[in-house]
Amino acid sequence: MPTDPKLMPEPSHILVVDDSPTQLRQIQFLLEKEGYIVQTAMDGVEALASIEEHLPLVVVTDLQMPEMNGLELVASLKGTMPSLPVILTTSQGSEEIANQALKAGAASYVPKRELNETLIPVLHQVMAVTNAAKAVPPVAQNALESNITLEVSNDESQIPDIISRLELPMVELDLFDEGERMQIAMALDEALLNAMIHGNLEVSSELRQTDNGEPYVNMIAERKKLSPYRERKVKIQLDATNEEITFVIRDEGPGFDAAALRDPTDPENLERAGGRGLLLINAFMDEVSHNEIGNEIRMVKRKVTSDDAESDNDND
């Protein structure tokens, strides 16, 4: 019988799951260097036992493991602890199973070849988004629909507060469980960052790959002070019913050729720099589209009914 998370001690550590002692040590070193307390497990079975004893803040898990692999671990946690965020570590050749795990409930992923550069930023992103989702207050379930329009500046520090505001209609309309809301929040985080940084400020993600990302950070800071970049806004439109929610996020930049993007649904893009944001959005949303000039993204998420779930089971 799984332990009730509400009765467990307050989370204070990160659980790392990997059957390779070398990989465990590498990830543990990176996390402890940042001041995190780390516990480890060698496979999914051992991880579940550890989680039942003491709930972690986040689970960082490999995909390919004996006994119970990362996909099976994600599926198990989705059923018992949907609000516990799981970050995958992916190696070449595990793209397809990683894509399945994202759709099954994982919050994000980090290619193993990018652990040193990417693990900590992704962890911070996931924890910020998770905290933003938890900040949504409980409300009466009396709403029939909701419409919100926001216009915001290019200050990425306000994104958690924006996400909390956009989460509220999902709670009011009882649209999704905690795990699904966390994934929607991750998609919103990626879309808002893209609109602010790549759209309005016109800063390329390729700059993150040079000199530890310093040119990327410097250009963002510089363009926030310069015209026309600093005057540009991001407009957010939310339309929700008790069956689905639609987000439209538009920036005031020049746009881009959406047709020239690498296929965001191709699992091979898990291992490519710059491909993770759109892949996460497409994994977590039911519909994703861009306007003709590429400065607007439309994302739709539908509530899964019991009939839909039974249909999915019949197709498996």
N, C-alpha and C positions, 0 to 999 in steps of 0.2 A: 504494500500500500504506500503510494508516494506521500511524502511528508507535505503538509499544508505549508506553502511558502510564507503565509502570514504568521505562522508559529515559529518560523526558523529565525536564527540570529540575523541581525542586519548584515548584508553582504559587505565584505571588506577585502576580498581577494579576487584574483583572476585565475581561472582554471585553464591550463594548457594541456591539450590532449594530442599525443603523437607517439607512435611506436618506435621512432628513431631517437635514441638517447642524444645524438648529436643535435638534432633539430630541437629537442626539448631544451637542451642547455642554451642553444642560441636564442630562442624566444624568451626563455626565463631571464637570460642576461639583459636582453633589450628592455624587458618590462621592469626588472628590478633596478636597472639604471635610472628609470624614470620615477622610481619610488614606490612601485606597486608591490604588494604582497602576492606571491605566486604559489599555487599548488599545481601538481602535475598528475597526469594519468596516462597509461600506455595504450588504452583503447576505449571504445565507447562504453563497454560494460563497466570498466573501472571508473569512468567519468560519471556515469549515472549514480553509482554508489557514493562517490564523493559529493555529488550535488545533493543527494538525499540527506547526507549528513550535515552539509554546510553550503548554503546557496552562495554561488559566486556573483560578482558584479557582471562578468562577461565570461563566455567560454570561447577560447581560441583553439580550433581543432583542425587536425589534418583530415584529409578525405580517405586516403587509402590506408586502412588499418585492419588487423585481424580481429576476430570475434565480433565486433560491431564497428562498421566504418562510419565516416563522418556524415554521410547521407542518412544512415539509419539513426544516428544520434540526433540529428536535427529533427527527423520525423518523430522520434520519441519525445523530445522536449516540446515540440509543437503541440502534442496532445496533453502534456502535463503542466508545462510552464511556458506558455506562449510569449510571456513578456521578458523572458531571459534571452538577451541578445547573444547570438552565435556568430563569430567571425571565422571564415574558412581560410586555411592556408592551402594554396593550390600549386601543384607541380605540373610540368609539361605532361600531357597525356591524360590529365584528370578533368579536362574542360567540360566534358559532357555531364559527368556526375556533379561537378560544381554548379553547373547551370540548373540541374535538377534540385540540388540542395537549396539554392537561392529561391526557387519557386516553392520549395517545401517549407520554407520558414527562416532560413539563415538571414542575418542582417547585412552582411557584407563579405568581402573576400580580399585576400592579399596574395599575389603570386609569390612563391617561395624565393624566386630570384630577386624580389624587391623587398624582402623582409626588413633589411636594415634601414631602407629609406621610407617605407610606406606603412609598416605595422603601427607605429605610434600615432601618426596622423589619422589613420583609419580608426584606431581605437578611440581617440579623442572625439572624432566625428560621431561614432556610434554611441558613445556615452552621453554626449551633448544632446543628440536626438532622443535618446531614451529618456533622459531627464526632462526634456521638453514635453514629451508625450505624457509622462507621469504627472506633470504640473497641471494638466487639464482637470478642473474641478468636477466633482459629480453633479449632475443636473437632472431635472425631471425629464422623463421620456415622453414629452407631450408634443414635440415639434413634428410637423409633417414635411417641411422642406426648409432649406436654408440657402441664402444668397449673400455672399460677401464680396466686396471689392476693396482692395487695398492698393495703395501706391507708396512705394518705399524707395529710399536712397540706396546707394551702393556700399552699405556698411554691413559686411558679412557677420559682424558680431550680433546683429539683431535677428539673425535667422532662427535661433531657437525660440524666441518670443513670437515670431511670425508663425512658426510651426504650431506652437501651443494654441494660437488663435484659430488656425485652420483645423486643428484637431477637434475643437469644441463641437462643431456640427455632427461629427462622426459619433461622438458620445451621445449627443441629444437625440439623434436619429437611430441609435443602436445599430449602426451599420456593420461594424467589424469587431473582431476580438482584439486583444491587446497586441498580439503578434502581428496581425495584419496592419494595425495602426502604426506600429513601429516601422514596418516595411514601407508604408505610404510616407511616413515622415522621412525615411531615408531617401526616397525618390524626390520628395519636395526639396530636401536639403541639396541634392545634386542639381536639380533644375534651377533653384534659386541662385546657387553659386555660379552655374553656367551663365545665367542671365546677367548677374552683376559683374562677374570678373571677365568672362570671355565675350559676352554681348556688349554691355555698356562700356566697360573699360578697355575692351579689345586686347586683353592680355592672353597670349597663347599658352596652352597647357604644356607645350614642349619646353618652355623655360624651366619647368620644374625638374627637368632631367639634367640640368647643368649646374655645377658649383653648389650642390646641396640645396638647390631651389632658391638661392639668394637673389638671382636676377628676377625671378618670378615675384618674390615678395617686394623687392625694391620698385619694380615697375607698377605694381598695384598701388603702393603708397604714393608714387609720383603722380599717377593718372587721377587719383582721387582729388588732387589739387588743381588739375589743369582742365581748361575748357577744350572741347565740348563735353569731355567725359564726366566731369563732376556734376553737371546739370542733369544728366540722364537719369531717368527713373525706371523702376520695374513695376509693372502693373500686374496684379494677381486677381483673378476672378474665380470664385468658387460657387458652384451650383450643386446642391445636394437634395436628394429625396431619400425615402427610406429604402430605396432599391439600389441607388448608385450615386457616385460623387464624381464631378468633373472639375478639373483644375485647368485654367488657361493662364500661362505665365508669359508675359511679353516684355522684352527689353526695347530700348530706343537706339540700339546699335545698328550697324549696317547689315547685320544678318550674315548668313553663310549658305553654301550650297548643301542642303540636307541630303540630296541625292548622292553626293560625293563621299558621304560618311561611310566608314567601314560598317558592314552589317552588324548592328548592335545586338541582334539575336544570335549571332554566330558565337558559340562557346569559345572558339579560338581567341576571341578578343579579350578573354579573361587574362591572357598573358601579354597583352599589348598596352603600352603606355597610352593614356588618353582614352582608352576604350571602356574603362570600368563604369564611368558615370552613366552613360546611355545604356549599357548592358544592365546595370542595376535597375534603372527606370523601367526598361522593357520587361525585366523579370518580375517586377513588383506590381506593374499596372496591366490592365486588360487591353487597353488601347493607348497607343502613343502616336502622335502625328505632329508635323511642323507645317507652318504656313509657307507660302511660296518663297518669300525672301529669307526665311530661316531665323527670324527674330521672335518667334512665338512657338511655344510647345503646348499641346493639348493632351492631357492625361486623364483617362477614365478608369475607375475601379468600381466593379459591381459586387453587390453582396451575394455570396453563395448561399443558395437556399438548400433545404434538405433534398429536394428533387434533383438539383444540380449535383450534389454530392453523390447521390445514388447513381446518377447517370455516369459520373466519372468512375465510380467503382465498377460499374458494369463494363466500361470500356477498357479497364486495366486487365 
